[in-house]
Amino acid sequence: MRPQDSLNGKTVVVTRPLAQAQKMCASLECLQATIVHFPVISIATAQDIEPAKTAFQNLNSYSSIIFISANAVHYAIKLAQELNLNFHDRCLATVGPATKTALENYGYNSSIIPTARFNSEALLSHPSLQQIEGQKILIVRGQGGREHLRLELEARGAQISYAEVYQRQLPLQRKQIDLSELPDANTAVLIYSAESVQNLWALCRINEQQWLRNVTLIVGSQRIAETASSVGLANNPIIAENPSDEAMLNALIAWAAKR
């Protein structure tokens, strides 16, 4: 059990959109952290939703449906409801626990989920995705995601289609807080994706970019850490076990305990 003052005196910058940040912010508040919500991504319905509609109208043709994120679940369910469709009696797969929980909140169960790391590479190691030659698989995701999952599944003989149901955008307006005024020695920035790294850098002013080079970054994967270094952020970010809220919080508390 975590001490209730584990993060007392620490400032935490949360970069996720509000809907995805609420659980983490509630946990941080319970641990007495000072919370700065600085979203670097906004989420909206995909610009061209017609291909996703077509895919959903042919759900019966797919052996499995893979949801890449909780956002993919939310926007897919919204679209399916508009089309009077559902995902019952389908084999559903999710990349991680947050996506699995999102499905469960709508009354669906995930049959395929990684047991350790929560990313495409871990999902690909699942036994159910090994012998898939000739199967049709639908990947539900946001616009412009990584191609690694599709390429690997195709290499195993599957036929892959996308249903891109949402888009990630740079926020039209940023929070007016000056991040450089935060105490860099006792502040950590939580970053959940490589795109978030790039957007954070783009949104920050020159003085804030300099601050980011000295502040503690806690990231959800090695790939995010490499992106952070490539754009000029801190060279030695703390890498959480995975990008789940639980793992990010554990990494944050471990960092705070050493300060």
N, C-alpha and C positions, 0 to 999 in steps of 0.2 A: 504493500500500500504506500502511495506517495505521501510524504509530509505535505501538509496544506500550505506551507510557506516555501515550497521548493524553489519557486521563481520570484520570491520577494526581492525587490530591488533590481529586477531584470526587466528590460524592455524587449518586446517581441514584435517584429514587423511581419504581419500575415499578408501574403500577396495573392491569395486565391479570391475569386469572386465571392460576394457575400453569401450566396446560397451554399457554397461549398465550405465557407470559412466558419460558419456558425458553431459547429460542434467543437472545432479547435479553440475558438475564442472562448466558449463556455468553459472548457477545460483550463485554459490559461487563466481565466478569471478566478477559478477555484484555487489555483496555485499561487494567486496574488501577483501575477505578472502585470506589468503595464503593457497594454495592447495597443498597437498602431495598425489599423487596417488600411493597407495601401494596395488595392487590387490592381493587377497589371494585365488582366485579361477580362474582357467582357464576352458573354455568351449570348448568341441569338440563333434563331432558326436559320438553317442553311439557305443560302441565296437562291439556289435552284433545288427545290424539294421534289420535283417531278420524278427523277430517277429513283428516289427512295420510295415514293408512292407506288411506282411500278413494281419494285422489288417486294414490297409488303403485300401487294395484291397477288403475289405468287409465292407466298410463304410455304405452301405445301410442297414446293419443288426442292426445298433445301433440307439437307440432312442435319445441319447444325446452324445455329445463329450465334455469332460471337459479338458480345457487347464490349467495346473497348474502354468505356468509362461510365461513371454515374450520369454524366451529362448525356451520353448516348442513350442510356436507359430512359431518362426523363423525356427527351425529345422524341424518342421512338414510341413511347407509350402514348404521348400526346397525339402523334400522327396516326397511330393505329386506332385510337379512339375516334378520331375524325373520320376514319375510313370504316368504322364499325368492324374492326378486326381485333384479334388478340393473339397472344403467343402461347396459349395453352396447347399441350400435347406436342410441343416442339422441344428439341434438344438444345438447351441454352447454355452458353459458355460465357464466362466473365474473366477479366484479367486479374481482378483482385477483390478483396473483401468489401470495399466501399461500393463497387459495382454490383456485387452479389447482394449486399444489403439493399441497394436501390431497387433491384428486381423484387426482392422479398417484400418490400414496402408496397409493391403493386400486386402482390399475390402470386408471384412466379418464383420458381426455384431454379438455381443454376446447377446443371449436371456436371459441368466441367469447370474447374477452377484450380489454379496453381496452389501448391501446398507450402511453398517457401517464398521465393522472390515473386513479386507481383508485377510482371511485365510480359511483353510478347514472347520473349525468349523462354521464360518459365512456362507460359501457357503451351508453347510448342512441345515441351517435354512431357506433356500429359499423355498417358497411355491411349486415351480415346482419339488422339489426333495423330497417331502413327500410321495406321493402315487405313488410308482415306482415299485411295485411288478411285477415281470416277465419281466421288461424292461432290455435291454442290453445297457450298458453304457461303453464308451471307455474313459479311462483317459490317456491323453497325457502328459508325464512328462520326467524328467531326470532319469537316473539309480539310483536305491536305495533310492527313496524318502520315505516319511512317509507312513504308512499303515492305518492311522486313517480314511481317506476318504473312501477307499475301504471297510474296515471292517464295517463302519456304513452304507454305501449304501447296502452292502450285507445283513446286519441285517434287512434292510427294504424290502428285497426280490428281489433286482436287481442282474443281472449277470454282473460282472465287468471284463473288460479286460484292459491290459496296452499296450500302445505304447510308449516305452522308446526310445526317439529320440536323446537324447544327454547325455553326461556324464560330471560331475563336477570333476575337478582334482586339486590337489595341484600344483601350478606353478612349472615348472622345475627349474626356476631361480627366485630369489626374487630381488626386487629393492635394490640397493646397499646403499641407504640412511640409516644412523643410526638413528632410531626413537628416541632413548634415548637422542639425542641432541636437540630435539624439546622442546620448553618451556612447561612443563607439566601443568602449571597454566592456560595457554591460548590456549591449544590444545584440540580438541575433535576428537574422532575416531568414524566414522560412521560404524555400523555393521548391515547387513541386514538379516542374517540367522545364525542358530546355527552352521552349517558347517563352516561358515566364522569365527566364534569364534575359533573353534578348529584349523583351518588352520592358522589363525593369530598367535596363540600361538606356533604352530609348526614351523612357519617360523622365529620367532623372536629369537634373541640371548638372553643369560641370562640377560645382562644389559637392553635389551629392554623389556624383560618380567617383570623385576622389575619396569621399567617405566610404563608399562601397568597397574600395580597395583595402580598407583597414578593419572593417567590421566583420563579425563572425557570420558566415553563411552556413545554414543547415539545409542540405539538399537530399532529394529522394533517391538518387542513383549515381553511379559512376559517370554515366553519360551526361547527366546534368552538371556534375562537377567539372567535366572537361569543357562543356559549353561555357560555364562561368569563367574558367581560366582563359578561354579563347577570346572572350569579349572584353576582358580587362578587370573582372571582379577579383575578389580575394583568391590567392593562389592555392590555399589549403583549406577548402571548405570541409565541414564535417559531413560525412556521408551516412545517412540513416540506413537502417537495414532494408527499408523499402519506403515508398512514398505514402504509406498509410498514415493517418493522423496518429495512431498509436506509436508507430515506429519513429515518426518525427518528434513526437512529444518525449519519448524516451531519450532520443539523442539530445534534445534541448535540455532536459533535466540533468543528464550526464555532464553536459557542458557547464551548466550553472553550478554544479557541485564543485567544479574545479576552480571557480573564480574566487 
